[in-house]
Amino acid sequence: MLLLIISFLVIAVYTAAVCIKAKGVPYSISATYYTLDHKLIFGASMALTAMFLFPVIWEMSTTFTMRLLAIAACIGLIGVGLAPDFKDTWINRIHCGSAALTLLSSQLWVGCTSFWWVLIPVWLAFIVYTVIGMSKRLSGNIWQDFVSTKPMFWCEIAALSTTFGACGLAL
């Protein structure tokens, strides 16, 4: 339980701090890397979140598949932290690949737990928020309306919420 709380606090405090500093929600959590005076804070936050979370999700994993997904999700998050400069063409491949690995693996892992149903309200809320946000902008450009809702940030928050939610419910 303590490791779960520490992991949650690391990512929650980091995210809250960068949102407060920016006076708003960034395009993505990764985009906050460029706003930091001390760039290592981003990588440390991602790595510490993954390292403190890993023992919890490993222990909750009841099958070989779940354990592989747990490893992939945490390795992906560490990869995001190790390759934060996604504006660089070469590093972008590592960063985006790691982010995709984390997102897909973590959500598949949650889907394999007895708390799979956590996925439904969280992702439904993400969809509803995005649709409502887009309907308030109506610029005539659907892509611009979509991007203006900052979907990547909320997608990351949704993925973190389902993962921490499933872990919290299990303990």
N, C-alpha and C positions, 0 to 999 in steps of 0.2 A: 504494500500500500504506500509506503514511504517513497519508493522509487517512482511510482506512478505520480504522486503529488509533486515530487521534485521535477520530473519530466514536464508535467503540465505547467508548473510555475515558470520554468525556463522559457518555454515557447510563448506562454501567455504574457509574461512580463516583457519579453523582447517585442512582441507584436504590439502590445499596448504602448510601450515607450516610443516606438518608431511612429505609430499613428498619432500620438500626442505631439511629438516633435514636428511631424509634418502637418499637423492641424487638419488631419483627414485620413481617409483610407487610401493606401497606395494602390497602384495597379496590381501588384502582387507582393507577397512577403519578400520574394527574391529582389524585387525592385528597390527595397529599402537599403540594400547593400550600397547603392550609389549615394545615399544620403548620409551615410555614417562617416564620422571623422576617424574612427578607429575601425577599419574594415574587418579585422579579425573577430569582432564581436558577432558578426553574422555567422561565420563558419563555426565559431564556438557554440553559438546558440543551437544551430542545427545538429551539430555532432552530439552535444550534451543531451538534447531532447531525445535523439535516437538511442544513445547509450544507456540512459536511465530507463527508457521505455522498453528496451529489448528484453531484459529479464522477465518483465511482467507479461509481455505477449508470448514469449517463449514458454513460460509456465502455463499459460492459458491454452496453448496449442496442444490439441489432443491427437492430431494426426501428423504424418510425415508432410503432407501437403501444406498444412497450416504452418508447420515449422519452416518450410521453404519460403512461404509467403512472408512470415515474420522476419526472416533473414533478409529477404529482398527489400521489404519496406524500409528496414533500418539502414541497410547498406545504401539504398537510394537516397535517403535523407542525409546521410553522411556525405554522399557524392555531391548533393546540392550545396552543402556547406564547403566542401573542398574546391568546388569549381563555381564560385559565385558570380564571376564576371561574364554574365551571359551575353553581353554586347560584343564580346570577342567571338569571331566566327568559329574558331576551333573549340574554345571552351563552351560555347553555346551547345554544341552537340552533347558534351558530357553533362552539362547542367540540365538541359531539357530531357535527356534520356534518363537521368537520375530522378528528376521530378516525376516523369511519367511512370517510372518503375515504382516509386514511392506511392503515388496516387493509386495506381491499379492494384498493387500488391496489398496495400493497407485495406482497401475497400473489399477486395476478394477475401482477405483474412477476416474482416468483420462479418462478411457474408457466411463464412464457415463457422462462426461462433453461434452459441445459443441465443445471442442477442442480435441476430441478423436484422431483426425488425427495426433497429435503430436507424438503419439506412433509409427507410421509407420516409419518416417525418423530416429528417435533416435534408435529404436531397429534394424532397417535395418543397420544402421551404426555400431552398436555393432556386428552384425553377420558378416558384411564385414570385419571389423577390425580383428575379431577373425580368420576368414578363411585366410586372408592375413598373419596374424601373424603366424599361424600354418604352412602355406606353406613356410615361410622363415626358419623354423627350421628343418622340416623333419628328425627327429631322428630315424624314424622307429617305434616309440612308439607314437601312436596317442594321448593317454591320457597325456603323458608327453608334447607333442607339444601343446595340449590344455591348460594345466595348466601353461605353460611358457608364455602364453599371458596374464596372470593374469585376468582371466575372472570375478572373483568375484568383484574385484575393479571396472572394467568397467561396470559390471551389476549394481552395486550400483550407479555409476555415471549416468548411463542411467535412472535408476528409479528416481533419484533426478532431473535430467534434465527434464523428462517428467512432473513431478509433479510441479516443479517451473515454467516450460514453460507454462503449462496450466493455472496456477494461474496468471502469468504475462500477458498472452494474454487476460485474462478475465478482468483485471483492466485497 
